Amino acid sequence: MVDVARRVKLLAATLLAAASVSAAPATQTFTGVVSDEICAKNGHAKMQMGPTDAACTKACVLLHGASYVLQDGKTIYPLSDQKKPEAFAGQKVKVVGTLDPKTKAIHVDSIAAVK
């Protein structure tokens, strides 16, 4: 009887572990342009914070407290990491990470320029 109870507990624990692993968000690759949340919505031409999109993006983050985002057409993804994107401001990039389904933010694992 004790052996059966132990086996049931072990099976339940195994199933619970498998369910939690399968429920974890999958790593995805996203492609777009690193911008800031203000210009992603309104465009760099309206802000005119610098001579290039990269300069405008950096200025909006520094001077207006905007956050770096990934802009993929009309979709804007907030980025969890606010240090890595600075080097890629205004550039087309590939971001690897997981998408938070509630906030639509990308939890960044890596960022690389697209050539």
Helices and strands as residue ranges (DSSP letters): H 2-23, E 28-36, H 37-42, H 44-47, H 53-64, E 68-72, E 75-78, G 84-88, E 92-99, E 106-113
